[in-house]
Amino acid sequence: MQTDRAPMLSWWQRLTSDLPLKIGAVLLAGLLWYAATEDRRATVTRTLELPLVVQGLSAQRAVSDLPQSVKATVRGPRATLETLEIKDLEATIDVTRTAEGYFSEDVRLTAPEGLSKIALQPNRVSGSLELLVTRGVAVRVASLESRLPGSLDLTPVRLEPRNVKASGRRVSVERVMFALGVATRLPAKGAALEVRLTAVDERGEPVEGVTLEPGLVKLSL
């Protein structure tokens, strides 16, 4: 029995010899690791410029006069913020229930877990919500020099189509009086001549932000 216990005692003696020194070495290694990683655990702040995302829009609703981006300042562990990218954060407003016209909405920030919001600049934005509409308008064709003697005689010219659809923000579409095409020459007999159309108001001035469908008129004799 004494012979069997000898290896065990020898192992135990080696394990417990200089025990305070060994415990001290383990503690020292732990302290060194903690000190080396303390900087990455420190809480810091970071500011990023984020695109402003508008929720609640549709094919019949559009917004204007909003800022394109906001600045977000967040706080969190240094290790997390060092790898933080713009795509990890989202600044949004929701206009689902916003009525047409001027509005003002709070900006909401969505951030990864472990980060906290400090500030948003601006934290509230204002803009205009407009309805998108489509309506039919008549097509007219004029000569480039229609007010001068010797201008093109467009009386015998046939138009196809005679009406087109004007689409855009309601405030703009309501200004459109007709779709104007300007001819610089007459079509050859038996051939059609395509002329581009422009949405114009009652004074004949172009109306910006309006799409015509189709955007061309065919002239023929």
N, C-alpha and C positions, 0 to 999 in steps of 0.2 A: 504493500500500500504506500509506503514512504517513497518507493521508487516511482510510482504512478503520479504522486502529488508533486514531485520535484519539478517537472516541466511546467505545471500550472503555476507554481509559486514563482518560478523564474519569469514567466510571462507577466504575472501580476506585478512583480518587482520592477520589471522594465517599464510597465505602463505607469506605475505610480512614482517612479523615480523622477525627481525634478518636476513634480506636478505643478507647483506654483509657477515655475518658469514656463511650462507648456500652456497653462491657462492664460498667463500673461501674453504669450505670443498670439494665441487665438484672439484675445480681446484687442490686441494691438492691430492685428490684421483687419478685424471688423471696423475699428475706428478709422483706419486708413481708407478702407472701401467707402465708408460713410462720407468721409471728407472729400474723397475723389468724386463722388456722385452728388454731393450736396448742391453744386452749382446747377446741375440739370434738373434738380427737384425744386429749385427756387421758383417762386411765383413772380412772373413778369407780365408786362403788357405789350400789345402790338396793335398797330393801326393799319387797316387795309382798305383800299377803295374797291367797292363792290358795285356791279351793275344792278340797277333797280329793276326788279321783276314785277310786272303788273299781272295779277291774277283776275279772272272774271271777265276777260274780253271774249269776243266772239266775232263771227263774220259780219255782224250787224252793229258792232260797238268798237269805237276807237278812242284813244286818249291823246291829248297834246299838251304842250307847255309843261311837261314834267322834267325834272333833272334826269340825266342819263345814269347817274351813279350817286352813291352816298359813301361816307367814310365811317367805318365801324372800328371801334377800339374795344378789344377783348382782353381778359386777364386769365392766366392759367399757368401750368408748369412750363418752364423754359423748354424742356424736351418736346412738349406737344406743340408749342408755338413756333419752334424752329422749323418744323416740317409742315406747318399749316399753309394751305393753299387757298386761293380765292374760291375755287370750286367747292371747298369744304364749308363755306358760309353762304347764306342766302338772305338778301334784304328784299322784302316783298311788301306790296300793298294789295288789298283786295277790293275790287270795284264791282263785285257781283251784284250788290244791291244799291249801287250808286245811281242816282237819277241823272238824266242828261243835263249838261251845263257845268258850271263851276263846282269843284269839290275840293276838300282837304282831308287827307287821310294820314293816320299814324303809320310809320314804317316799322315792320316787324323783322327781327333778326333771328335766324335759325343757326345755331352753332353746335359743334360736336360736344358730347358729354364731357364734363370736366372744365369747360370754359365758361366764363361769365361775362356778360355784356357790361361795359363801362359807359360807353357813349355811342350815339349815332348822330352824324352831322350831314344833313339835317335829320331830325327825328320825326318830322312831319312835313309832308309835301303837298303842294296844291297844283291843280291842273284843270283841264276841261274834258268832259266826256261827251262825245258826239255820236249820234246814230249814223250808220252807213245806209244809204238808200240808193235805189235805182229807179229811173223813170225814163220814159221815151221822149225824145226831142226830134224836131224836124231838121232835115238836112238842107242847107242852102249852099249854092256855089256862086262865087263872084270872080270877076276878072281882076287880075293884079292891077290893071289900070282902068278900073270900071268908071272912074270919074272923069276920064280924059276922052277927048274926041278920038275916034278910031279904035276904041277898045273892042274886045272880043264880044261878038253877039252870041250870048248863051241861050237865047230864046228857044232854038230847036234842040237843045241838048237834053237828053233823058238821063235821069239819076237812078241809080240802083245801089243801095236802098234809098228810100225817101225819108226814112226815120231810123234812128239808132238809139241805143240805150246809153244813158249817162249814169255813171256810178261814182260814189264818193261820199264824203261827209255831207250830211243833209244841208248844212248852211251853205256849202259850195254848190251842190247840185241845184238848189232852189234858185241860184243866181243865173243858171244857164238858160239862155233864150233859144239857142239853136246850135247845131253843129255846122261849122263853116269850112268849106273847102275853097281854095284859091286856085283857079286855073290860069296857067300861063300860055296855053295853046288849046286849040280845039282837037277833039279826037278824030282820027282818020275814019273815013267811012268803012263800016263793017268791022271796026276794031274798037275795043273799049279802052278808055284812058283812066287810070287810077289816080285819085287825088287824096292826099291825107287830110283828115278832118281835125278841127280844133274846137273845143267847147268855148263859146263866147257868151258874154252878157249882153244886156240890151244896148250897150254902146259899141258892141263889136270888139270888146277887149277880152283877151284870153282869161279863162277862169282856171286857176291853178288847182291841182289836186283832184281833178275829175278825169275819169277814164271813159272813153267812148268805145262801144262795141257794136258793130265793127268800127275800126278806126280809119277805114278808107271808103270812099265812094267811087263807083264806076260811072264814067261819063261815056255816053254813046250818042251818035246821031241817028 
